[in-house]
Structures are given as structure tokens and as C-alpha cells.
Amino acid sequence: MDIIESLGDVPVQDPPLEEFSSADLTWTKFGTAEYHDDIAIIPYERVDTFIIGECSNVECPTRFHIERGRKRSFGSLKEYKDDDYLEYKLYWCSFGPENYGEGGEILPSRRYRLNTRNRAARPQSMRGCTCHFVVKRLYARPSIALLIYNDRRHVNKSGFVCHGPLDRDAIGPGAKKIPYICNEIQQQTMSMIYLGIPEENVLEKHIEGIQRYCGSDAKVNSLASQYVQKLGMIIKRSTHELDLDDQASIRMWVERNKKSIFFYQDSSEEDPFILGIQTEWQLQQMIRFGHDSLMAADSTFGIKRLKYPLSTLLVFDSRHHALPVAWVITRSFAKPDVTKWMKSLLDRASSVEPGWRISGFLVDDAAAEIDPIRDTFGCPVLFSLWRIRRSWLKNIVKRCDNLEVEREVFKCLGDIVYSIWRGVDTSAALQELTRDFVDQTSFMEYFRATWMPKLEMWLSTIGSLPLASQEASGAIEAYHVKLKAKLFDDSHLGALQRVDWLVHKLTTELHSSYWLDRYADESDSFQNVKEEYIASTSWHRAVQIPDLAVTFDDKDHIFAKVQSQKDSNLTHLVWNPGSEFAFCDCSWSLQGNICKHVIKVNMLCDQRQHSQPSMSFQSYKAILTDLWRKPMDDSMSLDLSMAWTHQMLDQIKQIVELNTSTDIGTVVNNMMPLKWMCKKGRTSVGIPSSILVLPSTSRSGSKNNVAGKSRKRKRLSRLTW
């Protein structure tokens, strides 16, 4: 590279990126043949953007502090060169200057304590990093800045990487008395503080995590105590109000948290406000649990109380619990707007895992746009009944007179939904409802005003889409209940109309709660948290009820009794057993929730001959019947329907065999039998090739084999040489 002696020959660079680093600039050698530096010129107003980009180095994440600085007043120089400075700042990587690298020279320690808040990720860690650069605001041209990079590599004097993921000595004793605080430990500590766990318990768990890397040491414990106290003070002092104006406040939050946003559209005359939030941990969970599995949506939460409704995208984790992996805050549910953020979410997942896809998407709102889901994710759409069931049951309990009337009204509403597959006229079932319960004026007024105008739309959606199981519906409802408890706390009711408050609650308390649940389960720690997490859905609580605790009315089959496991003298009645619209008299069910008693009774009803099949099974059966009833004159359509049907049946048989078998070897032999062929038809690593090679008996074939072997020996000899 040619050496330039005049700054006038160096162009001003202004990359169009929001944040840029040294890798995005073209560097020029400036000076003389004996002494020269790598330089670049950028607008002075973009210096901070450059520094932020340098700190975000993937291989060596760090922060830079000002090691030395000088200033001149304008007009103080009568004569000046083109590289003289108006302001001079030397930025040094915060992982220097002490050098603990193997074989390196010891750099002199600073004689004074730096008064800076931009310290490294591990406070006061001095790893001997030599990376530093100079920023000069030129005296001749104050609007531009001269960047002089003395050393762009994050290495010590001996040339070894001294911090970041590539530094082997940064974990464990090699950290030299500085406690290593990885992301997992930091997130664990933050989650416990956000959830209000006492500081002494937080400190105990924090020290346990550090000792896994650094061992037991009094100094380590002292530094850990300081770290927990400082982190607690930062969290307690943090506020959602970055600005008095909510719109300006959310813009500032978006600017500071770009890595946690997958889509943002500010409100204008043409476009509505849309904010899509997804942290890096949520992205990992979506890729992990959503691939070739189900995704669900808890739609339009807080549509009457929040400034903007909240939609949550959920996946089902290893215990089939609903796990929030993205939040979307917007009033717009129009097809173009939904398509925008859905494609952005899919692009983000595909950028990390190119082959990522989902097998099905669960919706809970009949008014939801289905086309964007099918166009974006290319998967079937299923419908969950939990929202309509919950709304009906809550208002029945609220507006009806007594328990007997409540269960009869709920049963009648369930019959309206079941009429879709029974071949009964829905209008006749509605007339029966209004005739039999005409005296329940409060509920009937609510039903006519709220549901009659849109009931046909809901029933049409239920009949046209496959239905989700009761386990999936219960998991979505469990998330909804937890979200409601977190957000609608009495102490925060005054902030419901601020978006920054909603974002703050989601990304701190709710995110920390689910992170700690998953961590406790996978690491087998925090036993109380793990037990609460496992029992957080009615399905898992129902599994713990023994079969002997359930007795049926064998005469009329109209109710079942479930004995309480906590109080043997208490028995709960479940009316209309075997139906998704079964009614239980327990307190949890009377709040509108799917309770464990209903789920347990329905589990046992599936094994009884006289019980009706579940709605999801009837929906699945109707879909298969529609495929089978294709007109005979449309032979290609009939063939395609039969192919789909047999493909689904084969997959179901394999799943059933895998779940019921006690010998995995038998299942593998049946599903994936090994087909060996002759030795010459195999590849070099022993895997059968895709093209079958027939054995040759001719002389020319044997010569070719010998020649091939000799060529292979020559290649091997070159490799070993």
C-alpha cells in the first residue's frame, strides 16, 4: 500500500450503517517511510457511532476508555499543519494494560484510577490488551475527525488473544483473581433481583455460579458481593420513563435496545405503530423449540385497558409449556401489517438457522388473518378454543344466579359448538338457548350484544380449521393468566396507557421469570422455582391425580367426582364429563380457567366406550372425511387426497409405536431397516452410495480397480508428506 504524506489526498468516509467499525472503513497509510500509521477520516459527528461499532466486536467484545485527552482553543495556533488537532483523545481497550499473557512483557500499571464509567465487562480486569486508537478533531477542518489506529488486534505483547470468547485463559484460574461472570450467571442474578428474591439469597447463588469457574476465594466473594449490590442498585433505579412523552420515550428505548427488536415502525399518517420485541434468548428458544414443531399466538391481550394491544408468539418447550418467544405491540391487525412483522421474524430466525421452519401455527381469534401465516411460514393453521371457552365461562359465573343454572348454560353453549360435527342446525341450538334461559336477563343481554353478531364467524372458523388439543389450549391459557397477573398489578394501573411501561415489564420481570423457569428445570437448581414451573399448567397438575380419585356416575353419565389430594374430605363435581365444555365447581374453574379436574376426567373418558370423542379428534376426522369424499371424476385430486391421508397415517403410526414401545431397538429396525449391499457398492467411509455399483467380472474392470487403488496411495502419500 502506498504511503500518503498529505491528508488532503485522503477521502472522507461516511458508511450508511447505523453503527460501523474499523472493518467497514478503508484504511490508508499516512506518514513517512520510516514511521507511518493506518488512518481514516470520518465526520466528527459520527465518532460515537464508530466507537459503539468497535465495542460490538463479535470475537472480542469490549469497551474503550479515554486514556489521554487534550484540547486547544480555536485560534490558539498561528501556524499549523494539516494534521494538528483541535481535540485529541487516545482510546484504549478496557482489558489493558496489565499483561498476564504467557511469555509477554509486563506493561506498567496506571498510576491513578481512571474516572470513567465505561469499564470492561469484567470490572477492573487488566489483561494486557494492546488495542488502541487516536481520534483527532482537526484544527484545519473541525467538522471531520482523523482516526489513527495504532493496533487493531486485541492481543497482548506476546501476540496471544487476551480476552473474549477466543481467550482460553479467561475462564477459570487463568482469569487471575478476577471473577469470571458469564452471560448465564449475569442473567441468573438479574432474574432473581427482578423477581424480588432477597439479596442474601441472590448473593449466595451468584457466588456458587462464580466458584464453578474461579474456585473458592475470599477476594472473589468480596468482589461478587460488590457486583450484586451494584447490579441491584442499577435495577432498582432503572425506570421505564426515559422521557415524559411516551412516544419519545419508546424511541429512546428502541435506539438503546436494537438487538432485542426484530421489527419497528413508528406511527405516521400512513403507517400504524408496530413494535416487535425479541431478545437473543427468546430467539434461541424459538429456534430450539419451534423447529418442526408448533407455534401459537395469544392475540389482542389488553385490548380494552392498554394503549396498544399486545400479541405474544409462543412455542412449546420440553414440558409442553407455552414459552413466549416474541411480543408484538400494535393496534393494526390488517393483512399487510401482519405480513411485515411476520416476515421480519422469520428472516431473523433463518439468518441464524437457515433451515428453520414450523410445522403448525395455533390461533385463538376467529378474526385473525390466516393468509399471512400461511404465506410466511408455509404451514397448516390450527384453532384453539381456550379464548371463547374462557370468555363464556367467566361471564356465566358472573351474570347467572346459581351453580345449577351456570352448568346448564355452559353445557348448552358447548352443544352449539358440537353441533358443527353432529349435523345439527346451529340456529336451532341458539333458539333453544334463548328459550330455555330467557330468565337469565343479564347473561342473555351480554350474549346478544357481544357474541350474536360474530358467532357465525367463530363457528365457521372452528368448523373449517383443525382444532388444537386441550393440552395446548391449557398451556396457552396458563401463559395468559401469568401475563395478566404480572401486568395488571394494582400498583401499576396508572401506567397502563404508556407503551414504555409495557415494554419495561415484558423485558424485565416477565422475561426474567421465564428465563429462570427454564434455567431451573435444565440445571436442576432452584427446586422451588422448578416445582412451580412444572405445576404451572393444569395438564401437568391433572397427571398427578391418581385414577382411583375419580368416580363416575355410571347410571346417567352426567357428572364425575374427583377427590381432592390436599383435603381427603373435599370432593369436586365435574358436570358434562368428556366434553371441552365440562363444568367444575372448584375455584380455579369458576374464574374461567381450564382446571385439572376437568382435564383428568376427560383423560379417563377417552378410555370409556360410551364417551364422545374430543373436539380435536372430531375435527381431524372431518378433515380426513372431506379428503376421502373428493368427486370420483376428479381423479388427480382424489389421488392427491389419498397420498396426504396415507402420509399422515404413516406418521401417526410411527409416533404411536415410538411412544408405546419399550424397546427402542425394535422401533429403529422396523422404521429404518439397514440395507447393505456388496462391498464395491459402498463409499470409502462405509455408507452405501446412492448409486448401486454392480460387480464386474471383466479384466478391464479389475485393471481400473488396481489403477484406482494406486492413485489413492499416491494421494495419501502426498497428504502425509
N, C-alpha and C positions, 0 to 999 in steps of 0.2 A: 504494500500500500504506500502511495506517495505521501510525503510529509509536506504539510501546508504551513507556510510561515505567516500568513495574514488571515485574520478572522473574517475579512470581507469576502473571502472565497468560500466560506462555509455557509451552506443554506440553513434557513430557519425551518425546523421540523415541527409539525403540529398534528400528531396522529389523531384520526377521528374517533378513537376509542374513548370511553368514559374514564378508564384507568389504563395507563400504559406503563411499560417498564423499559429497561435498557435493551431488552430483546426486540422491542418494536421500533428502535431508533437505528439509524445508520451512523456509525462512529468514524471519525476522521482523526488521523494522527496530526498533531499540531506541535510545533516547536522546531528544534534543530536535529541534526543527525545524531548528536551526542545525547541529547535529552529531549524527549517528546512524550506527550500524553494522548490518551484517547479522549476526544471531546465531541460534544454535540450541542447544538443551540436550539432552545425551545422558547416559546413565550413565557415571560416571567410569571404570568398569572396561572400557568399550568404546572408549576414546580410541585405544589402539594399533590397534584394528581399523579405525577411521576413517582414521588416518594411512596404513596399508597400502593402503586403498582409494584415497586421494588420490594415492599414488605410482604406482598402476596406471592412470593416465590414458592412454587409447589415443593421443590426439592429442599429448600432451606428457608422456611417461613421465619420471619424475624421482624424487628422494628429497628429504626435508625434514630439515634440521638445526636444532638448537636455537640460535637466535641470541642469545637472552637468557632468563634464568630467575631467579625469586625465590621465596622460601619464607617462610612465617610459622608460628610455633608456635601450636598451638591454645590459646586463652585469652589471647593477647597483646593482643587488642583488647577494650576495654571497651565501646566503641560501634562499630557497623559498619553499612554499607549492605548491601542485598541482593546487590550485585554486587562486593563486596570479595572478595579472593582468599585462599585458604589456600596455594595454589601457583599460580604464574604462569609460563607458558612461551610464548615467541614462536618459532614455526616459520617458517623461510624456505626457499623453493625453493633447492636447491643449485646452480642455474645463475645465481645472482646473487652479488654486487651490481654488478660492473663492467658497463658498458653499451657494447657495441660496435655497437649498432644504428644504422641510418642516421638522422642528424638528431636523435638523442637526447642528453640531457644525461649527463655522466659522473658516475656515482654514486661517492661516496668509498669507497676500498678499506678493508678491515678493517685495523686497526692491529695485530692479533695473529692468530696462526694458530689456527684452530679445532681443538680436540682432540676430534674426532669421527670415527667410522668410517663414518658414513652420508653419504658424499660422492656426487657425481653419477656418472652412467655414464661420463663423461669426466673423470678426476680433475683438480681444480683449475681447471676451466673456469668462467669468470665471464662470463656472457652478459647480465647486466643484468636478469634476470627479477624482476618486482616482486610476484610471487605470494607472499603470506604470511598467516598467521592466528595467532590467540592462543587458547590453551587455559587457562582459569581453573578451578581447583578451588575451588568457592565456600566461603567461610568459614561461611556460614549453613547450607549443605547440602553437607557434604563428599562425599556419595555421588553427586553429579552434577557434570558439567563444562559450563562455558559456552564455546561456540565462537564466536569473533569473527573473521569473515573480512574483512580489510581490502581485499584484491584477489584475486579468484578467477581472473583471466586470467593465463596465462603469456606476458606480453608485456613489452617494455622501456618506457622512458619515452616513446618516440615512438609506442608503440602497435603495434609490429611483433612478430610471433611470433619468439621469440629462441632456441628450442631445440625438439627433437623432429622428427618426420617432416615437419611443415609448414614448418620453418625452411629456407629455400633457402640461407642463408649458412652452415649448419652443416657442409656438405660442401665440401672444398677449401680454397682460400686464405681464404675467409670465416671459417674456424674460428679465425683469429688465433693462429697458432703452437701451437695445441693439436692434437695428432694425433687425427684422427677414426678411431675404432675401431668399425667397423660390426659387426653380428652375424656376418657371414661371416668377417671377419678374426679375431674373437674365437674363433669355433668352430674355425677352422683352427688357431689357436695352441693351444687346449685339446686338440684331437685329437692334434696332434703330441707334446705333453707326455705325454698319457695313453699313447701308443704307445711311449714311451721313446726318442724321437728326441733326439740330443744338443742341448744348449741353444744352442750356436752356430749350428746349422742352423735351429733354431726361430726364433732372433732374426733370422737372415738373411731367412727367408720372411716374418716379421712386418713387418720394415722395408719389404720390397718391396711388401707389401699397403698399408701406410700411405702410401708415396710415390705410389701411384696417385691419392691424394686430396690430399695435402698437399705433394707435391714433396720434393726433397732438401734437408735442413737438418740441421745438427749438433745443434741443440736437439731436433729431432724424433727423431733417432736415440738421443739420450741418454734422453729420456722413454720411448721404445719399449723400450730395454734395461731400464729400471727396471720397466716394466709386465710384461715377460716374466719377470723374476726374481721379482716378487711373485706372479704367477699360478702360476709353478712351485712356489713355497713353499706356496701355498694348496692346490694339488693334492696335493703330497707329504704335507702334514699332515692332509689330509682322511681320515676313517675311516668305515667302514660302521657301526661300533658307536656309535650315538647314545645307547644305554642298554645296561646289562648284560643286561637282559631283552630277548630278541629281539622279543617281541610289542609291548612298549612302544617299542622302537627303530623298528619299522616304522610304528607310529602316528605317531611324530615325523616320520619321513621323508615320510609321506603329507601331514601338515599343512604341511610346508615346500615340497612339490612338487605342489601341486594342479593346476597347468596341465599336468603330464605324466601325469595319471591320468584315464582315461575311465570306470573303474568300481572301486569299493572296497566290500567287505563284510567287516567284522570277524567273527571266529569267535564263535559263541554256541551255546547248546544246540539252537537251531532251525536256524541258518544256518551253512554252512561258510565258511571263509576264502577270499575271492576278491580278487585284486588285478590289475587291468588297467592296464598301463603303455603310454603312447603320447606321445612328445614332440611338440612342434609341428612339427619337421622330419619326423618319421615320418608325421604327419597329412598334410603337404603331399605326401609321396611316395605315400601311399596314394591320395589324390585324383588325383594326376597319372598314376600308372601303373596304378591299379586300375580306373579308369572304363572301362566297356565292355571290360574285359579280365578276366584270371583272377586269383583269389586262392587261396592254398594254405595248408595248415596242417602244421607239423611238430609232431606231437602227442606228449604224455606224455614229454618229454625228462627224463632223470634220475629216473625213477620208482622206481628201487632205491637211489639214492645221495643225492638231495636231500630236504630236509624236505618240500617241496611240489613236485610235478612242474611242469614248465614247458612251455607250449604257445606256439608262435610263429605269428603270421599273416604271410604273405609275399605280396608281389606281384613281378611280373617286370618288371625295368627295361628300358631301351632296348637292352641287350645280352642280354636274356633271362636275366639272373642273378637269383637269388632275393634279395629285399631285405626285411629284417624291418621291418614297419610297426606291430607291436603285440606285446606279451608278456602272457600270462595265467598267473598263478601260482595254482594251486588243486589240491586233491585231488578235487574233485567234478566228475564228467562227466555228472551227471544232466541230463535234458532241461530242467527248469525253471531250473537254474542256468546252463546254457549259453545258454538263451534270454535271460536277464537281461543278460549282458555283451555278447552279440552285438547286441542291440537298442541298447544304450548306445553301442557302437562305431559302428553305422550312423547313429544320431541325431547323433553328433558330426560325422561326415563330411557329413551332409545339412545341418547348420547352417551349414557353410562353403560347400558346393556343393549347392544344393537338388536338382539333377537327377542326383546321383551314383548310380551303380549298377555292379554287376559282372556279367559275362556267364557266369561259371562258377566253381565252388569245388572245389578238389582236396583230398581227404582221403587219409590214408595209414594209417588204422587202421580195421579192419573193425568194431570195436566202437563207433566214433564215432556220435553221434546225428546222423542226417541230417535229421530233421524241423525242428529249429531253424534249420538253414542254409536250407532251402527256404522256411520261413515268414518268416524275417527278410530274406534277400537276394532271394528270388524268382527263383532261377537254377538251372540244372542242376548236379548234383553228379557229379564225376569221381573215379576212384580211381587212386592211384599205387602201383605195385608196389615202389618202391625199398626200403621198410622190410622187407618179407617177404624180398625177394631178398638184402638185406644181412645179415639175421639168419641165413638159411640158409647163405650162403657163408662167413661168419665161423666158424660152428660146424663146418662141413665141414672147413675148413682146420685148425681147432683140434683136432678129435677123430678125423680119419681118418688112415690110415697113410702113404700116399704120394700123389704127384701124380696118377697114373693113376686111382686109386680116387676121389679127390676130384672129378675132372672127370666121372666116370661117375655118381656120386651126384648131383651138381648137375644133370646132364642129365636124370636120371630124375625129379628134383623138378620141373624145367621141363616135362617131359611130363605130369605130373599137372595142372599149371595149363593147359597147352594142350589137355588132354582136354575142357575145358569147351566148346570150339567144334568139336572134332573128332567129337563124338558118341560118345566112348569113355566107358565106365563108370569113374568116378573110383576106386571101390573096387577095381577090377581093377588099376589102376595102383598103388595103395597096396600091394596084396598083392605085386605084382612087386617093389616097392622093398624090402619087408621080407624077401622070399625071396632076392633077389639079394645083399643086403648084410647078411645075418644075422651075418656075422663081424665087422662093424663095431659092436661092442657099445656103445662109448662114445657114438657118434653116435645109434644107434637108441634107446638109453635116453633121451637128450635129446629126440629127436623124439617119442617116445611120451608122455613126461611133459609136454612144453611145447606141442606142436602138434597131436597127435591129438585132444585134447578140443575144440579150437576150429577145426580145419582145415575142417570143413564150413561154419562161419560165414564164414571167409575166402573159400573158394571160391564160396560163394553171393553174397557181396558183389562179388567180381571178375566173376562172370557177370552180375550184374544192373545194374552201373553201367558207364558208358563208361570206358575206360582212358586215362590220360594218356600222353603220348609219352615216349620215352626222354630227350629233351632236358629236359623239365620235371622228370622224376624225377631226372636228374643234377644239375639246379640246386638242388633241394631237399636232396639228399644233400650237395652242396658246402657249403650253409649249415650243415647238421647237423654236418659234420666240423669246420668252423671254430668253431662254438659249443662243441663238445666240447673242442677244443684250448684255448680261452680259459678255460673254466670248470674243467676237471679238471686244472689245473696242480698239481703236487706241493706247491708252497708254500702252497696254499690248502685242502688236504684237510681240515684241522681245522675249517674254517668251513662245510662243505657243509650242515650242519644248521641254518644261520641264514639266514632269509629276507632280512635286511638286507644280508648279504654278496652274495647272488644279485642283488638289485636294484642294488647298487652296481656290480657287474661289468657288468651289462647296460647301465646308463645311462651308464657312463663308457668303459671300454675297448672293448666291442663296438659301442656306438653311435658312438664316435669313429672306429673302424675303417671302418665302412660309410659314414659321412659323408665321410671323407677319400677313400675309393674313388670315390664319386660326384663329388666336387668335382674330383679329379684328372682324371677322364675328361672332364667337361664343360668345364673350364677349360684343358685340355691342359697342365697343370702336374704337378709331381711324377712325372716319367716312370717312375721305378722303381715307384712305387705303382700307376700306371696300367697298366703292363705286367703286374704281378702280379694286378691286378684283372681284366684281360681274360682272363688264362690261369687264372682260379680255378675254372673248370668243365671237366670232361672233354670236353664237347661242343666248346668253343672250341679246346681242345688237339687234338682229333681233326681239326678242319677244317684245321689246319696240316700234317697228314701228307699228302704227295702220293699220288696214286692208284698211282703206279708202285712205291711202297714196300710195296704189298700184293700178295701172290700167293696163289692158291687151289689147293687140291688138287682138280684137275679130274676125278679118277677117282672117288673116293667122296664128295667134298664133305663131309668130316668135320672139316677144320681149314683154317686160313689162317695165313699167315706175314706178320708186319709187321716191317719193318726199322727199327731204332732210328735216330732222327735225330741223336742225340748220339754214338753209337758205331756206325759202319757195320758192325762185326764182330758186333754183337749183334742177334739176331732173336727176336721174341716169338711164341709159338704161341697161336692163338685156336681153341679147340675148340667144336664145335657152332655154327658161324657162322650169322648170320642170325636168331638167337634172342636174346630178352632174357636168357636163362639161358646165354649163351655164357661160356666159362671161359678166362681168360687167365693165363699164368704169370708176369706181371710183379708186382713187389712191391706196387704200389698195389691191384691186383685181389685179391691174396691177403689184404689187410686187409679185404676185404668190399666194396670200393668199385666203382662203375661206372667202368672205366678207358677211356682214349682209344682204345686198340687195339680193344676190343670195339665201341665206337661207330663207329669208322672202318670196320671190317669190315662192320658191319650197314648202314652207308650204301651201301656198294658192293653188298651183297647185294640191296638194294631194286631195283637196276638189272639183276639177273640173273634169267633166266626160271625157273630151277629152284628158286629160294629161296622159302621160305614167307613169307607176309605177316606183318607185325608184329602183336603182340597188340592194340595200339590200333586198327589197321585191322580186324582180325577182330572186335573188339568193336563198332566202328562199323557194320560190315557186318551183324552180327547184329541190331543195333537197327533198321536200315533194313528188314531182312527181316521182323522182328516187326511193324513198321508195315504192311508190304505184305500180310502174312498175316492181316489182320483178316477176320472172317467176312463173307461177302457179304450175309447177311441184315441186318447192321447197317450200313446204307448211310451214315448220318451219321458214324459212327465211321470208316468207310473213307474218306469224303471228307476228314475232318479229318486223317487219317494221310497221305493223298496231298498235302494242302496243306502240311503240315510238311515232307514229303520234298522237294517241289519248292522250297520256300523255302530249305532247307539246300543243295540242289544249286545254286540260283542264286547263293547267297553264295559257295560254293566256286569256282564258275566265275569269278566276279569277282575273287576273291583270286588264283587261278591266273593269270588274264590279267594282273593288275596286276604280279605277281612276274616273269612271263616276258617281258613286253613291253619293248621298247627305246625305244618312242615313247609318252610319256605322253599326248600329244595324241590319238592314235588311241584309247587306252583311254577318255579322257574323252568323246570323240564317240560311242563305242559304248555307254557306260554311262549317260551323261547328255546325250542329244541336246537341242539347243536347239529349242524350238517357238515360233516367232514368229507373231504374229497382226497384225491390222490396227492402225493407229496409235491409233484411238479405243478399242481394247480394252486399251490399256496404262495403267499407273498413271503418276503425274506424274514418277517417277524412272526410268521406262523398264523396269520389271519387269512382265511380263504379269500381269494381275489374275486372281484365281481365278474370276471370273465373266466369261464371254465376252460382250462387248458387240457386238451386231450393228449394222452400219452402217445408218443411217436415211436415207431419201430424201425424207421428208415435209418440208413447210415448217415445221411446228411444231418438228420436231427441230432444224432449223438455228437457229430463234429461241432455243431453250433453250440451244444451244451458245454463241450470242452472249452471252446473259444470264450464263451461267456464266463466260465469259471476263471480262466486265465486273466481276463480283463478285470474281474473283481479283485483278484490277488494284486494286480498292479495298482488299482485304486487304493486298496488297503495299505500297500507299502508306501505310497505317497503320503497318506494321512499319518502313518506312524512316524515317517521321516520328519 
